[in-house]
Amino acid sequence: MTTATRRFALFSLLAVLLGAAIAAYLFSGDGRAKESRKGAAGKASAARAVLISTVVAQPQTLEIYEEVVGSLENVMDPKVAAEVAGRVTRVLGFTGKKVKQGELLAEIDAVDFEIQSRGDTAEIKRLQALLANQERVVERQQTLVGQGFISQNALDEALAQRAVLREQLSAARARAESTGRSLGKTRVVAPIEGEIETQVVASGDYVKVGDPLFTLVGRQRMRAHLLFPENAANRIRPGLKVRLESPAAPGRPIESAIDEIKPTVNAGNRALDAIVRFETDDGAYRGGGSVNARVVIELKKDALMVPEQSVVLRPAGKVVYVISGGRAAQRVVETGLRQDGLHEVLKGLAPDEVIAADGAGFLSDGAAVTVATSKKGTAQ
């Protein structure tokens, strides 16, 4: 074999080997490309699934209510006045002070009444002594009449004198009791447990009988006035359940009921006045303040309630999406009342069906879903 022939054969061999290498590279690259396209398609399919939360539609009792803002009034707000005349010697009560029933608020000069009390005591003792002596006189004269030493007229006179002394003693005791009561009234005490709204008197003032000293307000017994329009007359009635809440203490409601409704419409605003009485020791409820009231007009049992976000508007109308097998099925529904973040479903949905809640607005019929958690906190 010549040198040229050997060179040609070696070149041909190298060309075949190079072609085989290129073919192998191209074949393996096409396989990787196919695998890459398959992975990308799977990721895109997973990315198209909508992340949602779900809730189980369950019947519940629905409260149909009306909300109104009312005003508060203290049921007990006595005005403490002077019951005896005199100069005020000490004042212990002041505006805003919380007091117990019977607590001392002020004192009025009691010296004159103390002197009168001592005089009454002395008079009672004097009459008691006279009466005791007269009793002995009567006893002796009864014995003498029985023996015939004196006439009956003398005994009758002694008996009359004894009766007079007895009545005088009774009158003296009554005066002493009156003086004692007046002496007690020099100590001005709180008639109820509450808070002093107004302090009128000051130490050194001279007061007459009936002069105002303090104004108190009771803190426990309250009255709420709820004003409703005239057209609510056929809905509002005594006995309806009421939930009261003070703006000063949100989240701490009080349950009560309408106690009475004033028979006439308020001339100033043409409104019905529904009165609710309740008791509280919470300082947030104060006379003259406002109160938010929810009056339950009716109870509707077995109402199918779903979250507001579950009901979405589509060309077919209002719909919810029932979740089953990782897919969302569109269901046209008829809705009713809407309150407290819930929507009543009248038609189109059965109890215990699982529906989309958060994320329902991004769904369409047949869309794939990924359920995060249900409203009860468990995965669906």
Contacts in CASP RR format, 6 or more apart in sequence:
PFRMAT RR
TARGET T0000
AUTHOR 0000-0000-0000
METHOD contacts of the structure
MODEL  1
MTTATRRFALFSLLAVLLGAAIAAYLFSGDGRAKESRKGAAGKASAARAV
LISTVVAQPQTLEIYEEVVGSLENVMDPKVAAEVAGRVTRVLGFTGKKVK
QGELLAEIDAVDFEIQSRGDTAEIKRLQALLANQERVVERQQTLVGQGFI
SQNALDEALAQRAVLREQLSAARARAESTGRSLGKTRVVAPIEGEIETQV
VASGDYVKVGDPLFTLVGRQRMRAHLLFPENAANRIRPGLKVRLESPAAP
GRPIESAIDEIKPTVNAGNRALDAIVRFETDDGAYRGGGSVNARVVIELK
KDALMVPEQSVVLRPAGKVVYVISGGRAAQRVVETGLRQDGLHEVLKGLA
PDEVIAADGAGFLSDGAAVTVATSKKGTAQ
45 368 0 8 1.000
48 368 0 8 1.000
49 367 0 8 1.000
49 368 0 8 1.000
49 369 0 8 1.000
49 370 0 8 1.000
50 328 0 8 1.000
50 359 0 8 1.000
50 362 0 8 1.000
50 363 0 8 1.000
50 367 0 8 1.000
50 368 0 8 1.000
50 369 0 8 1.000
50 370 0 8 1.000
51 359 0 8 1.000
51 369 0 8 1.000
51 370 0 8 1.000
51 372 0 8 1.000
52 323 0 8 1.000
52 328 0 8 1.000
52 356 0 8 1.000
52 357 0 8 1.000
52 358 0 8 1.000
52 359 0 8 1.000
52 360 0 8 1.000
52 362 0 8 1.000
52 363 0 8 1.000
52 369 0 8 1.000
52 370 0 8 1.000
52 371 0 8 1.000
52 372 0 8 1.000
53 356 0 8 1.000
53 357 0 8 1.000
53 358 0 8 1.000
53 359 0 8 1.000
53 371 0 8 1.000
53 372 0 8 1.000
53 373 0 8 1.000
53 374 0 8 1.000
53 375 0 8 1.000
54 323 0 8 1.000
54 354 0 8 1.000
54 355 0 8 1.000
54 356 0 8 1.000
54 357 0 8 1.000
54 371 0 8 1.000
54 373 0 8 1.000
54 374 0 8 1.000
54 375 0 8 1.000
54 380 0 8 1.000
55 306 0 8 1.000
55 307 0 8 1.000
55 310 0 8 1.000
55 354 0 8 1.000
55 355 0 8 1.000
55 357 0 8 1.000
55 374 0 8 1.000
55 375 0 8 1.000
55 376 0 8 1.000
56 352 0 8 1.000
56 353 0 8 1.000
56 354 0 8 1.000
56 374 0 8 1.000
56 375 0 8 1.000
56 376 0 8 1.000
57 304 0 8 1.000
57 305 0 8 1.000
57 306 0 8 1.000
57 345 0 8 1.000
57 349 0 8 1.000
57 350 0 8 1.000
57 351 0 8 1.000
57 352 0 8 1.000
57 353 0 8 1.000
57 354 0 8 1.000
57 355 0 8 1.000
58 304 0 8 1.000
58 305 0 8 1.000
58 351 0 8 1.000
58 352 0 8 1.000
59 301 0 8 1.000
59 302 0 8 1.000
59 303 0 8 1.000
59 304 0 8 1.000
59 305 0 8 1.000
59 351 0 8 1.000
60 302 0 8 1.000
60 303 0 8 1.000
60 305 0 8 1.000
61 299 0 8 1.000
61 300 0 8 1.000
61 301 0 8 1.000
61 302 0 8 1.000
61 303 0 8 1.000
62 299 0 8 1.000
62 300 0 8 1.000
62 301 0 8 1.000
62 303 0 8 1.000
62 305 0 8 1.000
62 337 0 8 1.000
62 339 0 8 1.000
62 344 0 8 1.000
63 296 0 8 1.000
63 298 0 8 1.000
63 299 0 8 1.000
63 300 0 8 1.000
64 296 0 8 1.000
64 297 0 8 1.000
64 298 0 8 1.000
64 299 0 8 1.000
64 300 0 8 1.000
64 337 0 8 1.000
65 294 0 8 1.000
65 295 0 8 1.000
65 296 0 8 1.000
65 297 0 8 1.000
65 339 0 8 1.000
66 228 0 8 1.000
66 232 0 8 1.000
66 235 0 8 1.000
66 236 0 8 1.000
66 294 0 8 1.000
66 295 0 8 1.000
66 297 0 8 1.000
67 292 0 8 1.000
67 293 0 8 1.000
67 294 0 8 1.000
67 295 0 8 1.000
68 226 0 8 1.000
68 227 0 8 1.000
68 228 0 8 1.000
68 293 0 8 1.000
68 295 0 8 1.000
69 290 0 8 1.000
69 291 0 8 1.000
69 292 0 8 1.000
69 293 0 8 1.000
70 224 0 8 1.000
70 225 0 8 1.000
70 226 0 8 1.000
70 227 0 8 1.000
70 290 0 8 1.000
70 291 0 8 1.000
70 292 0 8 1.000
70 293 0 8 1.000
71 224 0 8 1.000
71 225 0 8 1.000
71 288 0 8 1.000
71 289 0 8 1.000
71 290 0 8 1.000
71 291 0 8 1.000
72 222 0 8 1.000
72 223 0 8 1.000
72 224 0 8 1.000
72 225 0 8 1.000
72 285 0 8 1.000
72 286 0 8 1.000
72 287 0 8 1.000
72 288 0 8 1.000
72 289 0 8 1.000
72 290 0 8 1.000
72 291 0 8 1.000
73 222 0 8 1.000
73 223 0 8 1.000
73 224 0 8 1.000
73 225 0 8 1.000
73 287 0 8 1.000
73 288 0 8 1.000
74 217 0 8 1.000
74 218 0 8 1.000
74 219 0 8 1.000
74 221 0 8 1.000
74 222 0 8 1.000
74 223 0 8 1.000
74 287 0 8 1.000
75 218 0 8 1.000
75 221 0 8 1.000
75 222 0 8 1.000
75 223 0 8 1.000
75 277 0 8 1.000
76 192 0 8 1.000
76 216 0 8 1.000
76 217 0 8 1.000
76 218 0 8 1.000
76 221 0 8 1.000
77 197 0 8 1.000
77 215 0 8 1.000
77 216 0 8 1.000
77 217 0 8 1.000
77 218 0 8 1.000
78 191 0 8 1.000
78 192 0 8 1.000
78 215 0 8 1.000
78 216 0 8 1.000
79 212 0 8 1.000
79 214 0 8 1.000
79 215 0 8 1.000
79 216 0 8 1.000
80 105 0 8 1.000
80 188 0 8 1.000
80 190 0 8 1.000
80 191 0 8 1.000
80 212 0 8 1.000
80 213 0 8 1.000
80 214 0 8 1.000
80 215 0 8 1.000
80 216 0 8 1.000
81 210 0 8 1.000
81 211 0 8 1.000
81 212 0 8 1.000
81 213 0 8 1.000
82 108 0 8 1.000
82 188 0 8 1.000
82 201 0 8 1.000
82 207 0 8 1.000
82 208 0 8 1.000
82 209 0 8 1.000
82 210 0 8 1.000
82 211 0 8 1.000
82 213 0 8 1.000
83 182 0 8 1.000
83 185 0 8 1.000
83 209 0 8 1.000
83 210 0 8 1.000
84 108 0 8 1.000
84 113 0 8 1.000
84 182 0 8 1.000
84 185 0 8 1.000
84 186 0 8 1.000
84 209 0 8 1.000
85 206 0 8 1.000
85 207 0 8 1.000
85 208 0 8 1.000
85 209 0 8 1.000
86 108 0 8 1.000
86 109 0 8 1.000
86 206 0 8 1.000
86 207 0 8 1.000
86 208 0 8 1.000
87 108 0 8 1.000
87 109 0 8 1.000
87 204 0 8 1.000
87 205 0 8 1.000
87 206 0 8 1.000
87 207 0 8 1.000
88 106 0 8 1.000
88 107 0 8 1.000
88 108 0 8 1.000
88 109 0 8 1.000
88 201 0 8 1.000
88 202 0 8 1.000
88 203 0 8 1.000
88 204 0 8 1.000
88 205 0 8 1.000
88 206 0 8 1.000
88 207 0 8 1.000
89 107 0 8 1.000
89 108 0 8 1.000
89 109 0 8 1.000
89 203 0 8 1.000
89 204 0 8 1.000
90 106 0 8 1.000
90 107 0 8 1.000
90 203 0 8 1.000
91 105 0 8 1.000
91 106 0 8 1.000
91 199 0 8 1.000
91 201 0 8 1.000
91 202 0 8 1.000
91 203 0 8 1.000
92 104 0 8 1.000
92 105 0 8 1.000
92 106 0 8 1.000
93 99 0 8 1.000
93 105 0 8 1.000
93 106 0 8 1.000
93 196 0 8 1.000
93 199 0 8 1.000
93 214 0 8 1.000
94 196 0 8 1.000
94 199 0 8 1.000
95 196 0 8 1.000
95 197 0 8 1.000
95 198 0 8 1.000
95 199 0 8 1.000
96 195 0 8 1.000
96 196 0 8 1.000
96 197 0 8 1.000
97 195 0 8 1.000
97 196 0 8 1.000
98 194 0 8 1.000
98 195 0 8 1.000
98 219 0 8 1.000
99 105 0 8 1.000
99 190 0 8 1.000
99 193 0 8 1.000
99 194 0 8 1.000
99 195 0 8 1.000
99 196 0 8 1.000
99 216 0 8 1.000
100 190 0 8 1.000
100 193 0 8 1.000
101 190 0 8 1.000
101 191 0 8 1.000
101 192 0 8 1.000
101 193 0 8 1.000
102 189 0 8 1.000
102 190 0 8 1.000
102 191 0 8 1.000
103 189 0 8 1.000
103 190 0 8 1.000
104 187 0 8 1.000
104 188 0 8 1.000
104 189 0 8 1.000
105 188 0 8 1.000
105 189 0 8 1.000
105 190 0 8 1.000
105 196 0 8 1.000
105 213 0 8 1.000
105 214 0 8 1.000
106 188 0 8 1.000
106 201 0 8 1.000
106 213 0 8 1.000
106 214 0 8 1.000
107 186 0 8 1.000
107 187 0 8 1.000
107 188 0 8 1.000
108 185 0 8 1.000
108 186 0 8 1.000
108 187 0 8 1.000
108 188 0 8 1.000
108 207 0 8 1.000
109 186 0 8 1.000
110 183 0 8 1.000
110 184 0 8 1.000
110 186 0 8 1.000
113 179 0 8 1.000
113 180 0 8 1.000
113 182 0 8 1.000
113 183 0 8 1.000
113 184 0 8 1.000
113 186 0 8 1.000
114 183 0 8 1.000
116 179 0 8 1.000
116 182 0 8 1.000
117 176 0 8 1.000
117 179 0 8 1.000
117 180 0 8 1.000
117 183 0 8 1.000
120 172 0 8 1.000
120 175 0 8 1.000
120 176 0 8 1.000
120 179 0 8 1.000
121 176 0 8 1.000
123 172 0 8 1.000
123 175 0 8 1.000
123 176 0 8 1.000
124 169 0 8 1.000
124 172 0 8 1.000
124 173 0 8 1.000
124 176 0 8 1.000
127 165 0 8 1.000
127 168 0 8 1.000
127 169 0 8 1.000
127 172 0 8 1.000
128 169 0 8 1.000
130 165 0 8 1.000
131 162 0 8 1.000
131 165 0 8 1.000
131 166 0 8 1.000
131 169 0 8 1.000
134 158 0 8 1.000
134 161 0 8 1.000
134 162 0 8 1.000
134 165 0 8 1.000
135 162 0 8 1.000
137 158 0 8 1.000
137 161 0 8 1.000
137 162 0 8 1.000
138 155 0 8 1.000
138 158 0 8 1.000
138 159 0 8 1.000
138 162 0 8 1.000
141 150 0 8 1.000
141 154 0 8 1.000
141 155 0 8 1.000
141 158 0 8 1.000
142 155 0 8 1.000
144 150 0 8 1.000
145 151 0 8 1.000
145 152 0 8 1.000
145 154 0 8 1.000
145 155 0 8 1.000
188 213 0 8 1.000
188 214 0 8 1.000
190 216 0 8 1.000
191 216 0 8 1.000
192 216 0 8 1.000
192 218 0 8 1.000
193 218 0 8 1.000
193 219 0 8 1.000
193 220 0 8 1.000
194 216 0 8 1.000
194 217 0 8 1.000
194 218 0 8 1.000
194 219 0 8 1.000
194 220 0 8 1.000
195 216 0 8 1.000
195 217 0 8 1.000
195 218 0 8 1.000
195 219 0 8 1.000
196 214 0 8 1.000
196 215 0 8 1.000
196 216 0 8 1.000
197 215 0 8 1.000
197 216 0 8 1.000
197 217 0 8 1.000
198 214 0 8 1.000
198 215 0 8 1.000
199 214 0 8 1.000
200 212 0 8 1.000
200 213 0 8 1.000
200 214 0 8 1.000
200 215 0 8 1.000
201 207 0 8 1.000
201 211 0 8 1.000
201 212 0 8 1.000
201 213 0 8 1.000
201 214 0 8 1.000
207 213 0 8 1.000
217 287 0 8 1.000
219 280 0 8 1.000
219 281 0 8 1.000
219 283 0 8 1.000
220 279 0 8 1.000
220 280 0 8 1.000
220 281 0 8 1.000
221 277 0 8 1.000
221 279 0 8 1.000
222 277 0 8 1.000
222 278 0 8 1.000
222 279 0 8 1.000
222 280 0 8 1.000
222 285 0 8 1.000
222 287 0 8 1.000
223 275 0 8 1.000
223 276 0 8 1.000
223 277 0 8 1.000
224 242 0 8 1.000
224 244 0 8 1.000
224 256 0 8 1.000
224 275 0 8 1.000
224 276 0 8 1.000
224 277 0 8 1.000
224 278 0 8 1.000
224 291 0 8 1.000
224 293 0 8 1.000
225 273 0 8 1.000
225 274 0 8 1.000
225 275 0 8 1.000
226 242 0 8 1.000
226 258 0 8 1.000
226 273 0 8 1.000
226 274 0 8 1.000
226 275 0 8 1.000
226 276 0 8 1.000
226 293 0 8 1.000
226 295 0 8 1.000
227 266 0 8 1.000
227 269 0 8 1.000
227 271 0 8 1.000
227 272 0 8 1.000
227 273 0 8 1.000
227 274 0 8 1.000
228 236 0 8 1.000
228 271 0 8 1.000
228 272 0 8 1.000
228 274 0 8 1.000
229 270 0 8 1.000
229 271 0 8 1.000
229 272 0 8 1.000
230 265 0 8 1.000
230 270 0 8 1.000
230 271 0 8 1.000
230 272 0 8 1.000
232 272 0 8 1.000
233 272 0 8 1.000
235 297 0 8 1.000
236 258 0 8 1.000
236 261 0 8 1.000
236 272 0 8 1.000
236 274 0 8 1.000
236 295 0 8 1.000
236 297 0 8 1.000
237 258 0 8 1.000
237 261 0 8 1.000
238 257 0 8 1.000
238 258 0 8 1.000
238 259 0 8 1.000
238 260 0 8 1.000
238 261 0 8 1.000
239 257 0 8 1.000
239 258 0 8 1.000
239 259 0 8 1.000
240 257 0 8 1.000
240 258 0 8 1.000
240 295 0 8 1.000
240 296 0 8 1.000
240 297 0 8 1.000
241 255 0 8 1.000
241 257 0 8 1.000
241 295 0 8 1.000
241 296 0 8 1.000
242 255 0 8 1.000
242 256 0 8 1.000
242 257 0 8 1.000
242 258 0 8 1.000
242 276 0 8 1.000
242 293 0 8 1.000
242 294 0 8 1.000
242 295 0 8 1.000
242 296 0 8 1.000
243 253 0 8 1.000
243 254 0 8 1.000
243 255 0 8 1.000
243 293 0 8 1.000
243 294 0 8 1.000
243 296 0 8 1.000
244 253 0 8 1.000
244 254 0 8 1.000
244 255 0 8 1.000
244 256 0 8 1.000
244 276 0 8 1.000
244 278 0 8 1.000
244 291 0 8 1.000
244 292 0 8 1.000
244 293 0 8 1.000
245 251 0 8 1.000
245 252 0 8 1.000
245 253 0 8 1.000
245 254 0 8 1.000
245 291 0 8 1.000
245 292 0 8 1.000
245 293 0 8 1.000
245 294 0 8 1.000
246 252 0 8 1.000
246 282 0 8 1.000
246 284 0 8 1.000
246 285 0 8 1.000
246 290 0 8 1.000
246 291 0 8 1.000
246 292 0 8 1.000
247 290 0 8 1.000
247 291 0 8 1.000
247 292 0 8 1.000
248 283 0 8 1.000
248 284 0 8 1.000
249 282 0 8 1.000
249 283 0 8 1.000
249 284 0 8 1.000
249 285 0 8 1.000
252 282 0 8 1.000
252 284 0 8 1.000
254 278 0 8 1.000
254 280 0 8 1.000
254 282 0 8 1.000
254 285 0 8 1.000
256 276 0 8 1.000
256 277 0 8 1.000
256 278 0 8 1.000
257 276 0 8 1.000
258 274 0 8 1.000
258 275 0 8 1.000
258 276 0 8 1.000
258 295 0 8 1.000
259 275 0 8 1.000
259 276 0 8 1.000
259 277 0 8 1.000
260 274 0 8 1.000
260 275 0 8 1.000
261 272 0 8 1.000
261 273 0 8 1.000
261 274 0 8 1.000
261 275 0 8 1.000
262 272 0 8 1.000
262 273 0 8 1.000
262 275 0 8 1.000
265 271 0 8 1.000
265 272 0 8 1.000
266 272 0 8 1.000
266 273 0 8 1.000
274 295 0 8 1.000
276 293 0 8 1.000
285 291 0 8 1.000
300 337 0 8 1.000
303 337 0 8 1.000
303 344 0 8 1.000
304 344 0 8 1.000
304 345 0 8 1.000
304 346 0 8 1.000
304 349 0 8 1.000
304 351 0 8 1.000
305 342 0 8 1.000
305 343 0 8 1.000
305 344 0 8 1.000
305 345 0 8 1.000
306 320 0 8 1.000
306 342 0 8 1.000
306 343 0 8 1.000
306 345 0 8 1.000
306 349 0 8 1.000
306 355 0 8 1.000
306 357 0 8 1.000
307 341 0 8 1.000
307 342 0 8 1.000
307 343 0 8 1.000
307 357 0 8 1.000
307 375 0 8 1.000
308 338 0 8 1.000
308 341 0 8 1.000
308 342 0 8 1.000
308 343 0 8 1.000
309 357 0 8 1.000
309 358 0 8 1.000
309 359 0 8 1.000
309 360 0 8 1.000
309 361 0 8 1.000
310 320 0 8 1.000
310 321 0 8 1.000
310 343 0 8 1.000
310 355 0 8 1.000
310 356 0 8 1.000
310 357 0 8 1.000
310 360 0 8 1.000
311 318 0 8 1.000
311 319 0 8 1.000
311 320 0 8 1.000
311 333 0 8 1.000
311 335 0 8 1.000
311 343 0 8 1.000
311 345 0 8 1.000
311 360 0 8 1.000
312 318 0 8 1.000
312 319 0 8 1.000
312 320 0 8 1.000
312 321 0 8 1.000
312 360 0 8 1.000
312 361 0 8 1.000
312 363 0 8 1.000
313 319 0 8 1.000
314 330 0 8 1.000
316 330 0 8 1.000
316 332 0 8 1.000
317 332 0 8 1.000
318 332 0 8 1.000
318 333 0 8 1.000
318 334 0 8 1.000
318 335 0 8 1.000
319 330 0 8 1.000
319 331 0 8 1.000
319 332 0 8 1.000
319 333 0 8 1.000
320 331 0 8 1.000
320 333 0 8 1.000
320 345 0 8 1.000
320 349 0 8 1.000
320 355 0 8 1.000
320 356 0 8 1.000
320 360 0 8 1.000
321 328 0 8 1.000
321 329 0 8 1.000
321 330 0 8 1.000
321 331 0 8 1.000
321 355 0 8 1.000
321 356 0 8 1.000
321 360 0 8 1.000
321 363 0 8 1.000
321 365 0 8 1.000
321 367 0 8 1.000
322 328 0 8 1.000
322 329 0 8 1.000
322 331 0 8 1.000
322 349 0 8 1.000
322 353 0 8 1.000
322 354 0 8 1.000
322 355 0 8 1.000
323 329 0 8 1.000
323 354 0 8 1.000
323 355 0 8 1.000
323 356 0 8 1.000
323 369 0 8 1.000
323 371 0 8 1.000
323 380 0 8 1.000
324 354 0 8 1.000
326 368 0 8 1.000
326 369 0 8 1.000
326 370 0 8 1.000
326 371 0 8 1.000
327 366 0 8 1.000
327 367 0 8 1.000
327 368 0 8 1.000
327 369 0 8 1.000
328 356 0 8 1.000
328 363 0 8 1.000
328 364 0 8 1.000
328 365 0 8 1.000
328 366 0 8 1.000
328 367 0 8 1.000
328 368 0 8 1.000
328 369 0 8 1.000
329 365 0 8 1.000
329 366 0 8 1.000
330 363 0 8 1.000
330 364 0 8 1.000
330 365 0 8 1.000
330 366 0 8 1.000
331 348 0 8 1.000
331 349 0 8 1.000
331 355 0 8 1.000
332 348 0 8 1.000
333 345 0 8 1.000
333 346 0 8 1.000
333 347 0 8 1.000
333 348 0 8 1.000
333 349 0 8 1.000
334 345 0 8 1.000
334 346 0 8 1.000
334 347 0 8 1.000
334 348 0 8 1.000
335 343 0 8 1.000
335 344 0 8 1.000
335 345 0 8 1.000
335 346 0 8 1.000
336 343 0 8 1.000
336 344 0 8 1.000
336 345 0 8 1.000
336 346 0 8 1.000
337 343 0 8 1.000
337 344 0 8 1.000
338 344 0 8 1.000
349 355 0 8 1.000
354 374 0 8 1.000
354 380 0 8 1.000
356 363 0 8 1.000
356 369 0 8 1.000
357 374 0 8 1.000
357 375 0 8 1.000
363 369 0 8 1.000
371 379 0 8 1.000
371 380 0 8 1.000
372 379 0 8 1.000
373 379 0 8 1.000
373 380 0 8 1.000
374 380 0 8 1.000
END
